[in-house]
Amino acid sequence: MKRLFPLLLLALCLTGCRTAAPPLDYRALVRAADRLGVDIGPKDHHALYLEAAEWIGTPYRSGGQSRRGTDCSGFVRQVYKVAYDIDLPRSTDRQMDATRRVRRGKLREGDLVFFHGRKRRRVSHVGIYLKDGKFVHASTSRGVMVSRLSEDYWDEHWMRGGRVH
């Protein structure tokens, strides 16, 4: 009996260690796709889309980084923390420093997109590239929303893409 107990305990521990992928919540993915205006495929990084969709409509608040109000770099930082378990710097310019330059035509989901202000020398805005030319960001006038890189404003203020390393 003394020998049987450790074997039973080991068997119980081993069966408890079995891992399985968490089940997909298809309803949540459909809601996220609808809120973001993109098709989410089986090979896409679902955590990015699910988290970004939760922020849509969050009001803009300078210095904020919560769902009560956020600025662009706070939004990017919080989404990256949940979707990728990566702790990005807090400011837009430091986030740009934490990336490797990516050309506009080579953007992949999750890449950061950077824009300059009127002076064209400094980065002033950041968002997260989704797919099909769309990115999600915290707009000063409309809060967290999805825009197209091809829109005149974003096209004129494009600075560069960046892949987090």
Beta strands, then each sheet from edge to edge (+ up, - down):
strand 1: 65-66
strand 2: 69-70
strand 3: 99-102
strand 4: 112-116
strand 5: 123-131
strand 6: 134-139
strand 7: 143-148
strand 8: 158-164
sheet 1: 1+ 2-
sheet 2: 3+ 8- 4+ 5- 6+ 7-
end
